[in-house]
Amino acid sequence: MPSLRGSSAERRTAPRLGPRDAFRLGLSALLLACALAAGVAFADAEKSKATEPFAYSGDWYVLIHYRESGLDAPVATQWDDQIWRFSRVGDRLRWTIFPDPEFRDSTGREERAPGGEWARSSGAWRPSAAQTAEIEKGLAWSDRDEWVKRLVPSREGGWTSASRRPSASVSQLAYHELWRIEENDQGPTFSRVAALGSGRAKTLEAGTRFIARGVAPGGEKISGEYLREGEREGVFEMLRMSGPGR
């Protein structure tokens, strides 16, 4: 009966490792473990970076370039600007809009109207290097007007102001604005929806939205689309100011 064991020539024994070979294998295993750990840490950091919410705090300069909608609307691009302030009040977020920023250097922002008075310049004005430096330091603003809302955390993970039902009175019109901030993959979306209605008339709504399409590293600048339903469409930029101008 033939033997199931192979001959001594067929037998193969594991090679013996010398001290140098053992050191190399140990070093390779150590490097592989470090690489795997670094990969996991990098993936966790990227995931954290991608899902980290935008920090709503401080003062921001908002520049808007838009075109009017409609057949009779002017073709030229126009501009507008505002200052937004975000501040935390307990578990709420206070969002204040100042519509009249004030520059020490107003070059390009104003022009003579046909009647001789000064008015906002036409076209797509952009701040110069000196004006941008002024923005970064912090602008002042006019006290003539301001809009403010207090927002609470929403179920979707963003922020929302309190919602109200239209007026039940048939003789009185009720006006209300719903402000919201929604988190998206490309950055936040800021919206203001105005509603006007009564118990007799159908409620009319019009929304203004700032839809982020990119947030610069460090979160110091946001850019994206600007939409004002039925009236304007364009783009916007938000620049963080290092301190309040007033």
BABAFI-883857 format. One record per residue (C-alpha): residue number from 1; residue in one letter; x, y, z. Coordinates in steps of 0.2 Angstrom, whole numbers, padded with zeros to 4 digits. Layout:
N
[rec NUM,"A",[X,Y,Z]],
...
***
This chain:
246
[rec 1,"M",[0000,0000,0000]],
[rec 2,"P",[0008,0016,-0005]],
[rec 3,"S",[0012,0028,0009]],
[rec 4,"L",[0002,0045,0010]],
[rec 5,"R",[0017,0054,0016]],
[rec 6,"G",[0028,0062,0004]],
[rec 7,"S",[0046,0058,0002]],
[rec 8,"S",[0059,0068,0012]],
[rec 9,"A",[0063,0077,-0005]],
[rec 10,"E",[0045,0082,-0007]],
[rec 11,"R",[0043,0089,0011]],
[rec 12,"R",[0045,0108,0013]],
[rec 13,"T",[0049,0116,0029]],
[rec 14,"A",[0046,0134,0033]],
[rec 15,"P",[0061,0145,0030]],
[rec 16,"R",[0070,0150,0046]],
[rec 17,"L",[0070,0169,0049]],
[rec 18,"G",[0085,0178,0055]],
[rec 19,"P",[0085,0193,0067]],
[rec 20,"R",[0086,0205,0052]],
[rec 21,"D",[0071,0197,0043]],
[rec 22,"A",[0061,0197,0059]],
[rec 23,"F",[0065,0216,0061]],
[rec 24,"R",[0059,0219,0043]],
[rec 25,"L",[0043,0210,0045]],
[rec 26,"G",[0039,0219,0062]],
[rec 27,"L",[0043,0236,0054]],
[rec 28,"S",[0031,0232,0039]],
[rec 29,"A",[0017,0227,0051]],
[rec 30,"L",[0020,0243,0061]],
[rec 31,"L",[0019,0254,0045]],
[rec 32,"L",[0004,0245,0039]],
[rec 33,"A",[-0005,0248,0056]],
[rec 34,"C",[-0001,0266,0056]],
[rec 35,"A",[-0007,0268,0038]],
[rec 36,"L",[-0023,0260,0042]],
[rec 37,"A",[-0025,0271,0057]],
[rec 38,"A",[-0021,0286,0048]],
[rec 39,"G",[-0034,0282,0034]],
[rec 40,"V",[-0048,0279,0047]],
[rec 41,"A",[-0043,0296,0056]],
[rec 42,"F",[-0043,0305,0039]],
[rec 43,"A",[-0060,0297,0034]],
[rec 44,"D",[-0067,0303,0051]],
[rec 45,"A",[-0060,0320,0049]],
[rec 46,"E",[-0067,0322,0031]],
[rec 47,"K",[-0084,0315,0037]],
[rec 48,"S",[-0084,0328,0052]],
[rec 49,"K",[-0079,0342,0040]],
[rec 50,"A",[-0093,0338,0028]],
[rec 51,"T",[-0107,0336,0041]],
[rec 52,"E",[-0101,0350,0053]],
[rec 53,"P",[-0115,0364,0053]],
[rec 54,"F",[-0111,0382,0048]],
[rec 55,"A",[-0107,0393,0063]],
[rec 56,"Y",[-0120,0406,0064]],
[rec 57,"S",[-0112,0420,0074]],
[rec 58,"G",[-0105,0438,0071]],
[rec 59,"D",[-0108,0451,0058]],
[rec 60,"W",[-0108,0448,0039]],
[rec 61,"Y",[-0108,0459,0024]],
[rec 62,"V",[-0120,0453,0010]],
[rec 63,"L",[-0118,0459,-0008]],
[rec 64,"I",[-0131,0455,-0021]],
[rec 65,"H",[-0130,0456,-0039]],
[rec 66,"Y",[-0147,0454,-0048]],
[rec 67,"R",[-0158,0457,-0063]],
[rec 68,"E",[-0176,0462,-0063]],
[rec 69,"S",[-0188,0449,-0069]],
[rec 70,"G",[-0202,0453,-0081]],
[rec 71,"L",[-0203,0458,-0099]],
[rec 72,"D",[-0202,0477,-0095]],
[rec 73,"A",[-0188,0475,-0083]],
[rec 74,"P",[-0171,0483,-0086]],
[rec 75,"V",[-0158,0472,-0094]],
[rec 76,"A",[-0143,0479,-0084]],
[rec 77,"T",[-0137,0470,-0068]],
[rec 78,"Q",[-0140,0480,-0052]],
[rec 79,"W",[-0133,0478,-0035]],
[rec 80,"D",[-0139,0479,-0017]],
[rec 81,"D",[-0130,0476,0000]],
[rec 82,"Q",[-0135,0472,0018]],
[rec 83,"I",[-0127,0468,0035]],
[rec 84,"W",[-0133,0452,0044]],
[rec 85,"R",[-0130,0449,0062]],
[rec 86,"F",[-0131,0432,0070]],
[rec 87,"S",[-0131,0431,0089]],
[rec 88,"R",[-0136,0417,0101]],
[rec 89,"V",[-0149,0421,0114]],
[rec 90,"G",[-0150,0405,0125]],
[rec 91,"D",[-0156,0391,0114]],
[rec 92,"R",[-0162,0403,0100]],
[rec 93,"L",[-0154,0412,0086]],
[rec 94,"R",[-0157,0431,0083]],
[rec 95,"W",[-0155,0436,0065]],
[rec 96,"T",[-0154,0455,0062]],
[rec 97,"I",[-0154,0463,0045]],
[rec 98,"F",[-0147,0481,0042]],
[rec 99,"P",[-0151,0486,0025]],
[rec 100,"D",[-0140,0502,0024]],
[rec 101,"P",[-0121,0498,0026]],
[rec 102,"E",[-0110,0514,0028]],
[rec 103,"F",[-0093,0515,0020]],
[rec 104,"R",[-0080,0528,0024]],
[rec 105,"D",[-0075,0526,0006]],
[rec 106,"S",[-0091,0526,-0004]],
[rec 107,"T",[-0082,0527,-0021]],
[rec 108,"G",[-0093,0519,-0035]],
[rec 109,"R",[-0108,0517,-0023]],
[rec 110,"E",[-0116,0533,-0028]],
[rec 111,"E",[-0119,0544,-0043]],
[rec 112,"R",[-0129,0559,-0047]],
[rec 113,"A",[-0147,0557,-0052]],
[rec 114,"P",[-0155,0567,-0066]],
[rec 115,"G",[-0163,0578,-0053]],
[rec 116,"G",[-0146,0582,-0046]],
[rec 117,"E",[-0148,0572,-0030]],
[rec 118,"W",[-0136,0557,-0025]],
[rec 119,"A",[-0143,0540,-0028]],
[rec 120,"R",[-0136,0522,-0028]],
[rec 121,"S",[-0125,0519,-0043]],
[rec 122,"S",[-0131,0508,-0057]],
[rec 123,"G",[-0123,0493,-0064]],
[rec 124,"A",[-0114,0478,-0054]],
[rec 125,"W",[-0104,0488,-0041]],
[rec 126,"R",[-0091,0478,-0032]],
[rec 127,"P",[-0080,0484,-0018]],
[rec 128,"S",[-0062,0489,-0021]],
[rec 129,"A",[-0047,0482,-0012]],
[rec 130,"A",[-0048,0497,0001]],
[rec 131,"Q",[-0067,0494,0003]],
[rec 132,"T",[-0065,0476,0005]],
[rec 133,"A",[-0052,0479,0019]],
[rec 134,"E",[-0065,0491,0027]],
[rec 135,"I",[-0078,0477,0026]],
[rec 136,"E",[-0066,0464,0035]],
[rec 137,"K",[-0063,0476,0049]],
[rec 138,"G",[-0082,0480,0051]],
[rec 139,"L",[-0094,0492,0044]],
[rec 140,"A",[-0106,0504,0052]],
[rec 141,"W",[-0124,0505,0047]],
[rec 142,"S",[-0139,0517,0047]],
[rec 143,"D",[-0151,0516,0061]],
[rec 144,"R",[-0165,0521,0050]],
[rec 145,"D",[-0171,0503,0048]],
[rec 146,"E",[-0168,0485,0053]],
[rec 147,"W",[-0177,0469,0053]],
[rec 148,"V",[-0175,0456,0066]],
[rec 149,"K",[-0182,0438,0070]],
[rec 150,"R",[-0178,0425,0083]],
[rec 151,"L",[-0176,0408,0077]],
[rec 152,"V",[-0178,0391,0086]],
[rec 153,"P",[-0170,0374,0081]],
[rec 154,"S",[-0181,0366,0068]],
[rec 155,"R",[-0184,0347,0066]],
[rec 156,"E",[-0174,0346,0050]],
[rec 157,"G",[-0158,0352,0059]],
[rec 158,"G",[-0159,0371,0054]],
[rec 159,"W",[-0167,0386,0061]],
[rec 160,"T",[-0185,0393,0059]],
[rec 161,"S",[-0195,0408,0066]],
[rec 162,"A",[-0212,0405,0073]],
[rec 163,"S",[-0226,0402,0061]],
[rec 164,"R",[-0243,0411,0062]],
[rec 165,"R",[-0260,0407,0054]],
[rec 166,"P",[-0268,0420,0042]],
[rec 167,"S",[-0280,0432,0050]],
[rec 168,"A",[-0297,0425,0053]],
[rec 169,"S",[-0305,0442,0051]],
[rec 170,"V",[-0314,0446,0035]],
[rec 171,"S",[-0310,0464,0037]],
[rec 172,"Q",[-0292,0465,0041]],
[rec 173,"L",[-0277,0459,0032]],
[rec 174,"A",[-0263,0451,0042]],
[rec 175,"Y",[-0244,0451,0036]],
[rec 176,"H",[-0231,0439,0042]],
[rec 177,"E",[-0214,0433,0038]],
[rec 178,"L",[-0207,0416,0040]],
[rec 179,"W",[-0188,0416,0041]],
[rec 180,"R",[-0178,0399,0040]],
[rec 181,"I",[-0161,0393,0038]],
[rec 182,"E",[-0158,0376,0031]],
[rec 183,"E",[-0142,0365,0030]],
[rec 184,"N",[-0137,0358,0014]],
[rec 185,"D",[-0122,0349,0007]],
[rec 186,"Q",[-0115,0365,-0001]],
[rec 187,"G",[-0119,0377,0013]],
[rec 188,"P",[-0134,0385,0021]],
[rec 189,"T",[-0150,0392,0013]],
[rec 190,"F",[-0157,0408,0020]],
[rec 191,"S",[-0175,0411,0016]],
[rec 192,"R",[-0188,0424,0020]],
[rec 193,"V",[-0206,0420,0015]],
[rec 194,"A",[-0219,0434,0017]],
[rec 195,"A",[-0237,0430,0018]],
[rec 196,"L",[-0252,0442,0017]],
[rec 197,"G",[-0270,0437,0019]],
[rec 198,"S",[-0287,0438,0028]],
[rec 199,"G",[-0302,0427,0032]],
[rec 200,"R",[-0309,0432,0015]],
[rec 201,"A",[-0295,0433,0003]],
[rec 202,"K",[-0283,0420,-0002]],
[rec 203,"T",[-0266,0421,0007]],
[rec 204,"L",[-0252,0428,-0005]],
[rec 205,"E",[-0234,0422,-0002]],
[rec 206,"A",[-0218,0428,-0009]],
[rec 207,"G",[-0201,0422,-0005]],
[rec 208,"T",[-0183,0428,-0005]],
[rec 209,"R",[-0169,0415,-0004]],
[rec 210,"F",[-0151,0415,-0003]],
[rec 211,"I",[-0145,0397,-0008]],
[rec 212,"A",[-0126,0394,-0004]],
[rec 213,"R",[-0116,0385,-0018]],
[rec 214,"G",[-0100,0386,-0009]],
[rec 215,"V",[-0092,0390,0008]],
[rec 216,"A",[-0074,0395,0008]],
[rec 217,"P",[-0061,0386,0019]],
[rec 218,"G",[-0063,0393,0037]],
[rec 219,"G",[-0081,0398,0033]],
[rec 220,"E",[-0076,0416,0031]],
[rec 221,"K",[-0085,0418,0014]],
[rec 222,"I",[-0101,0411,0006]],
[rec 223,"S",[-0107,0413,-0011]],
[rec 224,"G",[-0122,0406,-0021]],
[rec 225,"E",[-0139,0410,-0029]],
[rec 226,"Y",[-0151,0424,-0025]],
[rec 227,"L",[-0169,0423,-0029]],
[rec 228,"R",[-0184,0434,-0025]],
[rec 229,"E",[-0199,0426,-0032]],
[rec 230,"G",[-0207,0435,-0047]],
[rec 231,"E",[-0195,0450,-0045]],
[rec 232,"R",[-0177,0447,-0045]],
[rec 233,"E",[-0163,0433,-0048]],
[rec 234,"G",[-0145,0434,-0047]],
[rec 235,"V",[-0130,0429,-0036]],
[rec 236,"F",[-0124,0434,-0018]],
[rec 237,"E",[-0108,0434,-0008]],
[rec 238,"M",[-0107,0435,0011]],
[rec 239,"L",[-0091,0441,0019]],
[rec 240,"R",[-0088,0439,0038]],
[rec 241,"M",[-0083,0455,0047]],
[rec 242,"S",[-0070,0453,0061]],
[rec 243,"G",[-0079,0465,0072]],
[rec 244,"P",[-0095,0476,0072]],
[rec 245,"G",[-0093,0493,0065]],
[rec 246,"R",[-0106,0501,0077]],
***
